[in-house]
Each structure stands twice: as C-alpha cells, then as structure tokens.
C-alpha cells in the first residue's frame, strides 16, 4: 500500500510539471521507465488515480491533471430547483454553478469532474458542466411512494435529489400509495430521463409514529444493529476489570475524581481530578476510557468502528459507534467500579501554562457521576442540599472552577475564537412528539469540562508531534484571503472593521466578536464569519487549529464515540511501550491519511443527520401553533425576505411578497429592506411580531407573516442609504434598480393598512381560512 501511494505521488508530481503534455498510457510507461513485468501494477495505479479524480483520461485516451485541462474535481451539491454546485476538492477554489441541463445525470453527493465554461466575475459566479461521474453516492434513497395504474414513482425525502425515481409495476414489492419506502436505484438518470429503481423496504405510512426519524436513519445509511461477527466478538469481552488486566498500569483508584456530563449521557468516556500542589500550581488529571484494550486492531469490532467513524446523536436516540455493551458498559466510566483508563496528568501554573505533563495507562475508580446541572447549582446557586450531599467534593469543584477560568482567559488572550450560537434542547414525550423546545444553557459546569478537554488535547498533540510519530490531528486551516477580504467589506458596511486582513490572526476575529456581542449585528456577523472560515477536519499532518489559535491539536478525549480518538490511543500506547518499529511507522504512514479522510466524511454525515432530525422536530412542534403570534428577531435579510428567529431558536421566513403594505427594496450592503413609500426599514437585529402561517413538516420549513406593530414608528431618514443597488419586489416579481432619495412619487399603489392577519395571504400560504386565537403562553 505504501509503495502504491508513493507511485501515485510520483505520477501526479510528473504530470504537474509545467512542461508536461497529456500522454498515452504506453508513453507514460516509456518515459517513467516502467519495466514490462510491472505493467499490471502501473495500470492499477493509473486506474485508481483516475477514479479518485486526481488525473483525467481524455477522449483521445491521454492522461493529464484536471486543473491543467480546465477541469475541476469535486462533490455535487444538489438544489431542490434542479440545478447544483460542484464543491471542489481543493478548498482554495470557489464552488462551480452547474445548470440543471448540464448535470449529465449526476446526483447530489456524487463525486464528479466538471468543465469550467464561464469564469467568475464581479456579478456572476463560475459556471460549468459535468463531464464525468467518478463515484455514485446514492445506491438507495428514501421517499414517499406514489403510483398510477401501470407504474409508480418515489418522491425523495432529500430535496437536493431533483427528479422522482421511476418504479415499474414489477418493482412495487407491495408498496402502497403514501408509504415511506427505501428504493434501490437500478438505473441512474440520463439527460431528460429520470432514474429508475425498485422498492426494497417499506418503512410505514408517512404519518405513522416513528416513521419520520426512521426515514432519516435510512437516508443516511445509519445502522443501529451490529453484524454477527461483531456480536460474537463482544460476547467474549468481560463485564468487569480483573486483576490480570490491571498489571503494568498505574493505580489511581485512591485518587478522588468525578465525571461531569449531561443528565441523559450513558457513554461516559472522560473523568477529571484536580489538586493544589505545595508550589501553588494545579495538578489536573484527565482520565479517558481505555477503549483500545477491548477494540483490538483489525478485529471485526475495529473495522466496524472505522466504517461508522462516529456515534450519531439524533434527537430521540443515539446510534453508537461501538455496541452498547462497551459504550454504556465496560468502557463507560461508571462510578464505584474499577475501569481501565488512559491518563494525562498536567501541572499547570497560575498563568495557565503547562509546566510538566505525564501520559500513562491507569486503573481508576470514579467517586461520583456528576451532572452539569448539579455542579452548576453547587458553584453558582450555592444549593445547600447538594453541597451537603457532595461535601467532600465541593472543594474540588471550587478548584476546578478556578482553574477553568484561568485556562479560558489564557485561551482567549492568545486569540481563540468563541462563537456563541444558541443550541436547542428538544424535549420529546414517550411517543416521540416534541412537547417543549428551549435554548440549551451553557454554564460554568460545561465550561470546566470544555477547558479541561481542550488543554488535554493540545498537550497530547504537541507531545506526539515532537516524537515524530505517525498521528491523526484535528486541524483548522487558515482562512482564504479573499473570503476574509469579503468579510471585512461586509462588516465595514455595518460600521465595523477587521485588523490585519492581509495576514489574519484569529485574535482579530475574536476582537470583532467581542465588539458586536449583545448588539443587533451579533448573529449575522457571527454567521457570515463562520462561513468565511475553513471547516475543521482530521489530518495526518499537523498544520495547527486556527479557530483555537493552537499550534497543535487532536481529539484524544472521546474514544467511545469518535474513531480518531481511538486510533491515536492505539498509536500512543504502541509508542509508550516501545513498539513503534520502522515497519509499523511505514504501515501507519500509509493508512492514516485515508483514515483521517474517512472520519472527516463520517463526521459531516453525522452532523447533517443530527441537524435534520432537529429541524424535523422543530417544524413538527410549531405545526400545532399555526395561527399564533410570536415575537422574534430578524436574524438575516435576503432579496426574497427575512428570516426571523424566536426565543427558542426556531427560525422561519417572512417572504417579501407577503409584505403588502409597501414595495420593499433589498439593501444588500446594509442587510435591510426599505419601503419605497413609507421608508420603513427592517434590519438584522430588529425585534418584530410575526404570525405563524405555515409549518410544513415534509419540507422542514416555517413561514411567518409580519404583524402590524402596536407602536407608531417614525419613518427613517432614507438618505442614509444613498445610491445603493437594491432589489425591488413588485407583486412577487423581483427587479433590480437604484434607490431614490424620494421614491414616494414613483409609488402609485394606494396605501392599504394590513389587518393583524391578512386572510388572503394566509390562505395562499397555508390553505387555512380560520386563525387560531392567541395563547398567552409563549414557546
């Protein structure tokens, strides 16, 4: 494998040279000096490079680098309107717009090669066409089955899949109209021809209890059950720690330590201990479940864990990376039982600097299983009952609080970026129905664990970086300069600026976040800033973590639920025991890049699945509140309307075409809508009242209507938005034009004051003629 990878790099390097011209296969063999006995291996390497999209075979059977042939390799991101974007493998390239008639049969998430037909300009994005599909992403799809007398079709749940899947009568397999099904694609789409498939599984009627979440699980190919091979392996794993298993480990069972997690957590993989040393420094111990003791290399369990990559935390269940006998049992750091662990012991001074550290295998016995809620009540609320109950641990919690604040201050001092996006806590009843949605409160108890895990991960990453050991790092690359320049222009229009954009330091972005904290611009600036940054990922090379302003970082602290943590535990133990031979180093160097890539992809998939179940339950919850009035904040403004966020984090759209009291212009520099006649301005951060017009569960969308304010507002001075291009909506149609200092003369439509609920608009959006009465209780 190492040899093949080395050959790949040599071939790609040769083709990247400026003097290279596309060559035939036989010409490549000749120039690269491939012996005749090695032709088969060489052909295999060329085929793999082509399938990976790193080289391209032209119609004349010549090979070259895609970028030298005006081609880009990447992943298709579909859109419900039929067009798509190619997201390039090269993060430095911009996305390429692919019109619907230029997809060439490619579907959402397919890997493909696009030819660039139109370069980007100031008012137009790059445009292209798909010339080759490298790898199909969709073998099966989930959707709603519909049928006629002689044929059927499946409407995909994933709106990014454009076009229904045709099903012949022989492929119905008992499916009935309106049922949720899994369809296997037997023929992929071609120009002007839909994909064809057959029903392979019926999930149930679309309104049946549990079918909604099950559909998402099947869409993302998540598996709750484990194979027979894995089950047989875990049956042999003991439920308790024996004396033989403890041999060679440092015994920390007398050291006082706790776990601190959420109330519902069952896979407890980290424990902490803290002591004050005689020299005034802190000794922080982070003790992580030793999962590799049970998940042996290349065993069925290990192979399955890598394939899954991560545990997936859906709104109503967890789909674990490891079977529950391990994740909730012998690997979980449950209290008052012996557990095998991997310990990082750090001495930290009062400035938050690591003075010394030690990494070793250990055996531990947790004193208490604490929750964030109870630790917060002890530290902040001074809850007398809890203080009495945990009296021997209270001094430890005070020390943890003290140390966490030092570490946090030190981290922000060096420039770490702290995004403060509200998270939702969705509470379901025993039937899976959402009964309450509220903001998830982050307290000092959460911050204690966050800071301790961060400093531990940094310590481990730096330690093994300097040993020159093959490793898997968590990296966050520096942002693209063009994106930072665009961000700077954006915030400038809102009255802010960013220092040193030519060589941006994370501290400059954190300074901006601190300036806007608590202002109406906080949400929009944070969102745009986040989109301007690269995505964090796993890599076998350490390039630092921009967002944390850390030179070295890895994921070490969650081996129960993340495979990168598990694999580096295995590497660390091997190194510490002197088993890192030259042969093992070569083997790891040959596989870690692919493992990092696999884990990054599985992480993104898990995030999408988790977000989709949350969105589903949010819309389902709001469905029962249609017709009610809420207060919210304008979180974003676009050329088609405004997004409104309610106190409980739920977001919905007010369409510009439903704002009938005036014609509105979109100011794309100041992120606001301006009324032509009334000069009324709606800006990001404004508080508005909205009526919930429609909660569309199948589309995962919420639509609001603006309510007339009880207070009379003075029209704003329109002159503060001079000569700025805006989008004007005229009876639902959008046109471009310049704003005028006095647009009232051009506006001929007579003013009409809207009722609290415009029944005509409400009927158009939701199909309902009656509105529900207001309820005094808010969400």
URLIN-V44095 format. One record per backbone hydrogen bond with DSSP energy under -0.5 kcal/mol. NH is the residue of the N-H (numbers start at 0). CO is the residue of the C=O. E is the energy in kcal/mol with one decimal. If there is no record, write none. Layout:
BEGIN
NH,CO,E / NH,CO,E
END
This chain:
BEGIN
4,0,-2.3 / 5,1,-2.4 / 6,2,-2.2 / 7,3,-2.4 / 8,4,-2.3 / 9,5,-2.0 / 10,6,-2.5 / 11,7,-2.8 / 12,8,-2.5 / 13,9,-2.0 / 14,10,-2.4 / 15,11,-1.5 / 16,12,-0.7 / 16,13,-0.9 / 19,16,-1.6 / 22,62,-1.2 / 27,23,-2.2 / 28,24,-2.3 / 29,25,-1.8 / 30,26,-2.6 / 31,27,-2.5 / 32,29,-0.8 / 33,28,-2.6 / 34,32,-0.5 / 37,34,-2.2 / 38,35,-1.3 / 41,37,-2.4 / 42,38,-2.9 / 43,39,-1.9 / 44,40,-2.2 / 45,41,-2.3 / 46,42,-2.5 / 47,43,-2.3 / 48,44,-2.4 / 49,45,-2.2 / 50,46,-2.5 / 51,47,-1.9 / 52,49,-1.0 / 53,48,-2.0 / 54,48,-1.2 / 55,63,-3.0 / 57,55,-0.6 / 57,61,-3.1 / 60,57,-2.0 / 62,22,-2.8 / 63,55,-1.8 / 67,64,-1.3 / 68,64,-0.7 / 68,65,-1.6 / 69,66,-0.9 / 70,65,-2.6 / 71,113,-2.4 / 73,111,-2.4 / 74,86,-2.3 / 75,109,-2.9 / 76,84,-3.2 / 77,75,-0.6 / 78,82,-1.6 / 81,78,-2.4 / 83,97,-2.4 / 84,76,-1.9 / 85,95,-2.5 / 86,74,-3.4 / 86,84,-0.7 / 87,85,-0.8 / 88,72,-2.5 / 90,88,-0.8 / 92,89,-2.0 / 95,85,-2.0 / 96,94,-0.5 / 96,125,-3.0 / 97,83,-3.2 / 98,96,-0.5 / 98,127,-0.6 / 101,98,-2.0 / 102,99,-1.1 / 105,102,-1.6 / 108,75,-3.2 / 109,106,-2.2 / 110,134,-2.4 / 111,73,-2.5 / 112,131,-3.0 / 113,71,-2.9 / 114,128,-3.0 / 115,69,-1.9 / 116,114,-0.6 / 116,126,-2.1 / 117,126,-2.3 / 120,123,-3.4 / 123,120,-0.8 / 126,117,-2.4 / 127,96,-2.5 / 128,114,-2.0 / 129,101,-2.7 / 130,112,-2.8 / 131,112,-1.5 / 133,110,-2.1 / 133,131,-0.6 / 134,110,-1.8 / 138,136,-0.7 / 140,182,-2.2 / 142,180,-2.0 / 143,154,-2.1 / 144,178,-2.9 / 145,152,-2.8 / 147,150,-3.3 / 151,166,-3.1 / 152,145,-2.9 / 153,164,-2.2 / 154,143,-2.6 / 154,152,-0.5 / 155,153,-0.8 / 156,141,-2.8 / 157,141,-0.5 / 158,156,-0.8 / 160,157,-2.0 / 161,159,-1.0 / 164,153,-2.4 / 165,163,-0.7 / 165,194,-2.7 / 166,151,-3.1 / 167,196,-0.5 / 168,149,-0.7 / 170,167,-2.0 / 171,168,-1.4 / 174,171,-1.5 / 177,144,-3.0 / 178,175,-1.9 / 179,203,-3.5 / 180,142,-2.7 / 181,200,-3.0 / 182,140,-2.9 / 182,180,-0.5 / 183,197,-3.1 / 184,138,-2.5 / 185,195,-2.3 / 186,195,-1.9 / 189,192,-1.8 / 192,189,-2.3 / 195,186,-2.9 / 196,165,-2.7 / 197,183,-2.0 / 198,170,-2.7 / 199,181,-2.8 / 200,181,-1.3 / 202,179,-2.7 / 202,200,-0.6 / 203,179,-1.2 / 205,177,-1.6 / 207,204,-2.1 / 210,207,-1.5 / 211,207,-0.5 / 213,209,-2.1 / 214,210,-2.2 / 215,211,-1.4 / 216,212,-2.4 / 217,213,-2.3 / 218,214,-2.2 / 219,215,-1.9 / 220,217,-1.2 / 221,216,-2.7 / 223,221,-0.5 / 230,226,-2.3 / 231,227,-2.4 / 232,228,-1.7 / 233,229,-2.4 / 234,230,-1.5 / 235,231,-0.6 / 235,232,-1.0 / 236,233,-1.1 / 241,239,-0.6 / 245,241,-0.8 / 245,242,-0.5 / 246,242,-0.8 / 246,243,-0.6 / 248,245,-2.1 / 249,360,-2.2 / 251,249,-0.8 / 251,362,-2.6 / 254,251,-1.7 / 257,271,-2.1 / 258,367,-1.8 / 260,369,-2.0 / 264,261,-1.0 / 267,265,-1.1 / 268,266,-0.9 / 270,286,-2.4 / 271,257,-2.8 / 272,284,-2.1 / 274,282,-1.6 / 276,274,-0.6 / 276,280,-3.1 / 279,276,-1.8 / 281,347,-3.0 / 282,274,-2.8 / 283,281,-0.6 / 283,345,-2.8 / 284,272,-2.9 / 284,282,-0.5 / 285,343,-2.3 / 286,270,-2.8 / 286,284,-0.5 / 287,285,-0.6 / 287,341,-2.7 / 288,268,-1.9 / 289,339,-2.0 / 290,288,-1.7 / 292,289,-0.9 / 293,290,-2.0 / 294,290,-2.2 / 295,293,-1.1 / 298,295,-1.8 / 302,298,-2.7 / 303,299,-2.2 / 304,300,-2.1 / 305,301,-2.2 / 306,302,-2.0 / 307,303,-2.2 / 308,304,-2.9 / 309,307,-0.9 / 310,560,-2.2 / 311,318,-2.5 / 312,310,-0.5 / 313,311,-1.0 / 313,316,-1.5 / 318,311,-2.9 / 319,317,-0.8 / 325,322,-1.7 / 326,322,-2.5 / 327,323,-2.2 / 328,323,-0.6 / 329,324,-1.4 / 330,325,-1.7 / 331,325,-0.7 / 331,328,-1.0 / 332,267,-3.7 / 333,331,-2.3 / 335,365,-2.9 / 336,333,-0.8 / 338,363,-2.3 / 340,361,-2.7 / 341,287,-3.0 / 342,359,-3.0 / 343,285,-2.4 / 344,342,-0.5 / 344,357,-2.9 / 345,283,-3.1 / 345,343,-0.6 / 346,355,-2.8 / 347,281,-2.8 / 347,345,-0.6 / 348,352,-2.3 / 351,348,-2.0 / 354,346,-3.2 / 354,352,-0.7 / 355,346,-1.1 / 357,344,-2.2 / 359,342,-2.2 / 361,340,-2.8 / 362,249,-1.9 / 363,338,-2.7 / 365,333,-0.5 / 365,336,-0.6 / 366,256,-2.3 / 367,256,-0.8 / 369,258,-2.9 / 369,367,-0.9 / 371,260,-1.6 / 374,370,-2.3 / 375,371,-2.4 / 376,372,-2.3 / 377,373,-2.0 / 378,374,-2.5 / 379,375,-3.3 / 380,375,-1.1 / 381,376,-0.5 / 382,376,-2.1 / 386,382,-2.5 / 387,383,-2.1 / 388,384,-2.1 / 389,385,-2.4 / 390,387,-1.0 / 392,389,-1.8 / 393,389,-1.3 / 394,390,-0.5 / 395,392,-0.5 / 396,392,-2.0 / 397,393,-2.1 / 398,394,-2.0 / 399,395,-2.7 / 400,396,-2.5 / 401,397,-2.1 / 402,398,-2.6 / 403,399,-2.8 / 404,400,-2.0 / 405,401,-1.5 / 406,402,-2.6 / 407,403,-2.6 / 408,404,-2.4 / 409,405,-2.3 / 410,406,-2.2 / 411,407,-2.3 / 412,408,-1.9 / 413,409,-1.4 / 414,410,-0.5 / 414,411,-0.5 / 415,410,-2.0 / 416,546,-3.4 / 418,416,-0.6 / 422,439,-0.5 / 424,437,-3.6 / 425,423,-0.6 / 426,424,-0.6 / 426,435,-3.0 / 427,425,-0.5 / 428,432,-2.5 / 431,428,-2.1 / 434,426,-3.0 / 435,426,-1.4 / 437,424,-1.9 / 439,422,-3.5 / 440,438,-0.7 / 442,440,-0.6 / 446,442,-2.0 / 447,443,-2.1 / 448,444,-1.4 / 449,445,-2.5 / 450,446,-2.8 / 451,447,-2.1 / 452,448,-2.5 / 453,449,-2.3 / 454,450,-2.3 / 455,451,-1.6 / 456,452,-2.6 / 457,453,-2.2 / 458,454,-2.0 / 459,455,-2.4 / 460,456,-2.3 / 461,457,-2.5 / 462,458,-2.2 / 463,459,-2.2 / 464,460,-1.6 / 465,461,-1.8 / 466,462,-0.5 / 467,464,-1.3 / 468,463,-1.4 / 472,470,-0.5 / 472,538,-3.6 / 473,552,-1.7 / 474,472,-0.7 / 474,536,-3.0 / 475,543,-2.1 / 483,479,-1.9 / 484,480,-2.3 / 485,481,-2.2 / 486,482,-2.2 / 487,483,-2.5 / 488,484,-2.0 / 489,485,-2.2 / 490,486,-2.6 / 491,487,-1.9 / 492,488,-1.5 / 493,490,-0.8 / 494,491,-1.6 / 495,490,-2.6 / 502,499,-0.8 / 503,500,-0.7 / 507,504,-1.7 / 508,504,-0.9 / 509,505,-2.3 / 510,506,-2.6 / 511,507,-1.5 / 512,508,-2.2 / 513,509,-2.2 / 514,510,-1.8 / 515,511,-2.0 / 516,512,-0.9 / 518,515,-2.5 / 521,518,-1.3 / 524,520,-2.4 / 525,521,-2.3 / 526,522,-2.3 / 527,523,-2.5 / 528,524,-2.5 / 529,525,-2.3 / 530,526,-1.9 / 531,527,-1.0 / 531,528,-0.7 / 532,528,-0.6 / 532,529,-1.0 / 533,476,-0.5 / 536,474,-2.4 / 538,472,-2.2 / 542,540,-0.8 / 544,549,-3.3 / 545,475,-2.9 / 545,543,-0.5 / 548,544,-0.7 / 548,545,-1.1 / 549,544,-2.2 / 555,553,-0.6 / 560,557,-0.8 / 561,557,-1.5 / 562,308,-2.3 / 565,561,-1.3 / 566,562,-2.7 / 567,563,-1.9 / 568,564,-1.7 / 569,565,-1.8 / 570,566,-1.9 / 571,567,-2.9 / 572,568,-2.5 / 573,569,-1.9 / 574,570,-2.4 / 575,571,-2.8 / 576,572,-1.6 / 577,574,-1.7 / 578,573,-3.2 / 580,578,-1.8 / 584,580,-2.5 / 585,581,-2.2 / 586,582,-2.2 / 587,583,-2.6 / 588,584,-2.5 / 589,585,-1.3 / 590,586,-0.8 / 590,587,-0.9 / 591,587,-2.6 / 594,590,-2.1 / 595,591,-2.7 / 596,592,-1.9 / 597,593,-2.8 / 598,594,-2.5 / 599,595,-2.0 / 600,596,-2.2 / 601,597,-2.4 / 602,598,-2.0 / 603,599,-2.0 / 604,600,-2.2 / 605,601,-2.3 / 606,602,-2.3 / 607,603,-2.1 / 608,604,-2.3 / 609,605,-2.7 / 610,606,-2.5 / 611,607,-2.3 / 612,608,-2.0 / 613,609,-1.8 / 614,610,-2.7 / 615,611,-2.3 / 616,612,-2.1 / 617,613,-2.2 / 618,614,-2.3 / 619,615,-2.4 / 620,616,-2.2 / 621,617,-2.1 / 622,618,-1.5 / 623,619,-0.6 / 623,620,-0.8 / 624,621,-2.2 / 625,622,-1.1 / 626,691,-3.4 / 627,624,-2.0 / 629,689,-3.0 / 631,687,-2.8 / 632,644,-2.5 / 633,685,-2.6 / 634,632,-0.8 / 634,642,-2.3 / 635,642,-1.2 / 637,640,-3.2 / 640,637,-0.7 / 641,653,-2.4 / 642,635,-2.7 / 643,651,-3.2 / 644,632,-2.9 / 645,649,-3.1 / 646,630,-0.6 / 648,645,-2.0 / 651,643,-2.2 / 652,701,-2.6 / 653,641,-3.3 / 654,652,-0.6 / 654,703,-0.5 / 655,639,-2.6 / 657,654,-1.4 / 658,655,-1.6 / 659,657,-1.4 / 661,658,-0.7 / 664,673,-2.7 / 665,726,-2.2 / 666,664,-0.6 / 666,671,-3.0 / 667,665,-0.9 / 667,724,-0.9 / 670,666,-1.0 / 671,666,-1.4 / 672,681,-2.2 / 673,664,-2.5 / 674,679,-3.0 / 675,662,-2.8 / 678,674,-1.0 / 681,672,-2.5 / 682,680,-0.5 / 683,670,-1.3 / 684,633,-3.0 / 685,682,-2.1 / 687,631,-2.7 / 689,629,-2.9 / 690,704,-3.3 / 691,627,-2.6 / 692,690,-0.9 / 692,702,-1.8 / 693,702,-1.9 / 695,693,-0.5 / 695,700,-2.7 / 696,694,-1.0 / 699,695,-1.1 / 700,695,-1.8 / 702,693,-3.0 / 703,652,-3.0 / 704,690,-2.2 / 706,688,-2.7 / 712,710,-0.6 / 715,678,-0.9 / 717,715,-0.9 / 719,716,-1.6 / 720,717,-1.7 / 721,718,-0.6 / 723,720,-0.6 / 725,736,-1.9 / 726,665,-0.8 / 727,725,-0.5 / 727,734,-3.0 / 728,663,-1.6 / 729,727,-0.6 / 729,732,-3.5 / 730,728,-0.6 / 732,729,-1.8 / 734,727,-2.7 / 736,725,-1.6 / 738,723,-0.9 / 746,742,-0.7 / 746,743,-0.5 / 747,745,-0.8 / 758,756,-1.0 / 761,757,-2.7 / 762,758,-2.6 / 763,759,-2.0 / 764,760,-2.3 / 765,761,-3.0 / 766,761,-0.6 / 766,762,-1.5 / 767,761,-0.6
END
